[in-house]
Amino acid sequence: MTARVGVVTFPGSLDDRDAARAVARAGGEAVPLWHGDRGLRGVDAVILPGGFSYGDYLRCGAIARFAPVMADLVPAARAGLPVLGICNGFQILCEAHLLPGVLTHNAGLRFIDREVRVRIEHNATPWTSGYQPDQEISVVLKSGQGAYLADPPTLDRLESGGQVVARYCAGSPNGAARDIAAVASPGGNVVGIMPHPEHAIDPLTGPGSDGLGFFTSVIRALVAR
Amino acid sequence: MNAPADPGTATGPDTVAVAAASPDRAQPYRELGLTAEEYQRIRGLLGRRPTDPELALYSVMWSEHCSYKSSRRYLRRFADQAPQVKGDSEGGAGGALLAGIGHNAGVVDIGEGYAATFKIESHNHPSYVEPFQGAATGVGGIVRDILAMGARPVAVMDSLRFGPADAPDTARVLPGVVGGISFYGNCLGLPNIGGELAFDPCYAGNPLVNALCVGVMRHEDLRFAVARGAGNKVILFGARTGPDGIGGASVLASASFGGGEAAKRPSVQVGDPFMEKLLVECCLELGAAGLLAGIQDLGAAGVSCATAELAAGGGSGMTVNLDLVPLRDASLGPAEILMSESQERMMAVVEPRHVDRFAAICARWDVPATVIGEVTGTGRLEMTWRGEVVVDIAPETAASQGPVYDRPVVRPASQDALAADGPAALTRPDPGGLLDTLLTLLSWADLADKTWVTGQYDRHVLGDTVLAAPEDAGVIRVDEQTGLGLALATDGNGRYSRLDPYAGAQLALAEAYRNVAATGARPVAVTNCLNFGSPEDPGVMWQFAETVRGLADGCAFLRTPVTGGNVSFYNQTGEVPIHPTPVVGVLGVLPDVRHRLSLGFRRPGASVVLLVRTGSDFGGSAWAWAVHGHLGGRPPAVDLAAERALASVLAAAADEGLLAAAHDLSDGGLAVALAECCVSGAAGCRVSLPGDPFTMLFSESPARVVAEVAPGAEAALAALCARHAVPLADLGSVGGDQLEVAGCFSVARNDLAAARAGVLPALFG
């Protein structure tokens, strides 16, 4: 048996095909989920992909949070469903209060498309279990509002609770607090990451295949369950 | 300027009946950009004076931008020299033309049942008036052209030219343009895979912003802009119509700037890339469901253009109820509705039985869609507003029977003096100064690191980008199973074209062709954006005529047909035109993108070779201009036979795995190319020059590439080159952390990178 991983398409989602391709490369079955439909079609995990859902109107992720599909996703995530939010997906997870903190304009106020090194600091999540502790990987950062911010007590709590999943190795390229690139929910099943692991699954089209581990990790975890 | 006022006037709307009864009413045709002769011609066609909405419609349709009235008689040359359009592919090799000039974009077979469609278009004037929105909507417009052919847009590129890099106004215009492209393209989700960035004083009051889009489809998905079948519904879908961009085509794109730019600001459109993304997905779903009998984008001239072209294309008639056009501003009258260039709109022709399914798909994508009219068999384009007929014309008179001008053409006398003032007298550096010359060129804005620009563009989205800037060409994977892909490059050199527009056009073509070939792709087709001064200047018309002749001859020789493109006139400030600047886009096919060549040196110990000979070509060169501020003499000698042979060698070498890297030689010659190979790659190199070092390093002879040979492939490469009569020179080998030119200089890769890296950030923050 293989794992079925849902990929949600919101109006303005852009990297949904890429996320589905990464799931397939990792040996899973990608199941398209539509923002306007209720129900999760029995999937074992969900990815909220990158893009500009609702054109980033009001605030990144602020409108997507109220999409019908989220009414089923939020309780499922609270009950332990593995959920990965990439870039805009991370913004949606913060807006939906499944993850703490916010994502705001890059320092410098310009969009950044760049290959970056990040260090996997927490591999006790279903999305990072295939990585070694402190393993450094190359992924693609491409965002205009990618700076992760939270108040200091929240940041302290994230650090002490093992919820900082990945940090930028060479300092934050976008002004993210404490160089944070990815965070997890207290239970570890919900992970938000600003750079794109799904764009690092093949040296032909990305910086390498380091990002594939996010998808193989969750599929292995699900199949073993 | 304002559109003719019609709503709310004491006399009521200007209807066909009113027009017939008031033949002598004065009309603001001059303000709308029409000449007295053109106005009389409209009166003659109609047999009465036009209504104000009709006048608005003709004024935009007959504008230079939409009608190509000054260029049309020249552009026929492209169509005459292109091979016949074929119904379908003749096998898997690709390259056959499936749709040529005259459609929204040309379509080329790329093999395996796929076709590619691509086009480049200018948005120069809007980008000067309002850089951010002007450039943003330039991307949006070209994407809809591709979409209208039935293709999924898969990548964009931008060819940008500004005034001097350190000019104060460049600091206003460039960041705005780049920000607009970044905002629109990134939000739309199309990878930006390359283009150009150049600076010259001639563009100070008239930047060039040329946007290219490429799309991919299966052959059976090809669509045309035709309205056929009486009773079929005309549906306007996408954004609502507002007062933005009214008269953009006639006012902005078809006249020179002479002050008062702020007053033209309402002529610039405002873009919404989110709506465009929805439109893309919605249109592709509508096409896949088989619901489109015809489709057209709304770009320049908006509803006027879409209705007239659809009706004329189908040889049918059409009725349109303008009251049904969804408005953002309820006070718009019929003339303004017809002229509005509000973005993110499309028009479809749909059989009545499909209208409900059409509406359902639009609703699923939150795209407003409204039936505004119907196809008829009358041969007339009739429009009503508030129950009265305000437009009643034969659509072809607007769409394809506009005025055609044979403008005076005079070779400027100054051309001879310019040619006589060659670069021979310029002081050349002594051997000890060669490194300084290289570093000067690398820190010149035209040749500096462009990451400040390209780092603001998403080049990864869609997951099929195999190569992007700063590579010679962008490469996109089309089929994940077979590895089929396409390569695209744009090039142009205003200095070369200023010296000799015929040669300059061929040099632009040759460079784009070579850039595509340097990735291992086979060049198959051409698009072009011809940026010129005023066509009313006989000297400019000579430049234009020579450019078209040069490009058409070059394309015929290289067997890469021009599939479409765009002409942008009136690029001048006061009486001073820009350099003639043809920007040529070349599309190539790669049978397997895994065999593509990139430019960086890879493997220490590998041989470095130079393909084809170096002559002494310094007229219009980067060295002459950047070091001496000199522009004169003859541009580099064109050798299209050598280009073709070189491209054959590169395609075969890539396919057979004989090369590990390849890089085209252009501005700054071998010296700059080697520096780029060292900086982009994993190692430096050590080379010896077989000739005069200065000439070898900085001459801009075309038809050359520098390459790294794959391990053990030296003999096979030599045999391949011999078969194609391509001269091959052994330069040295990859290795170390320096660029070392024996007997001349040695410089660290880091120093080369540093010379290029800080230039744009220092200028633009």
Interface residues (C-beta under 8 A of the other chain):
Chain A: P11 G12 L14 D15 R17 D18 R21 G36 G50 G51 F52 Y54 G55 D56 Y57 R110 F111 I112 D113 R114 V140 K142 G144 H196 E198 H199 L204 T205 G206
Chain B: G179 S182 F183 N186 C187 G189 D272 P273 F274 M275 K277 L278 R364 W365 D366 T454 G455 Q456 Y457 D458 R459 H460 V461 L462 G463 D464 T465 V466 R477 E480 V593 R594
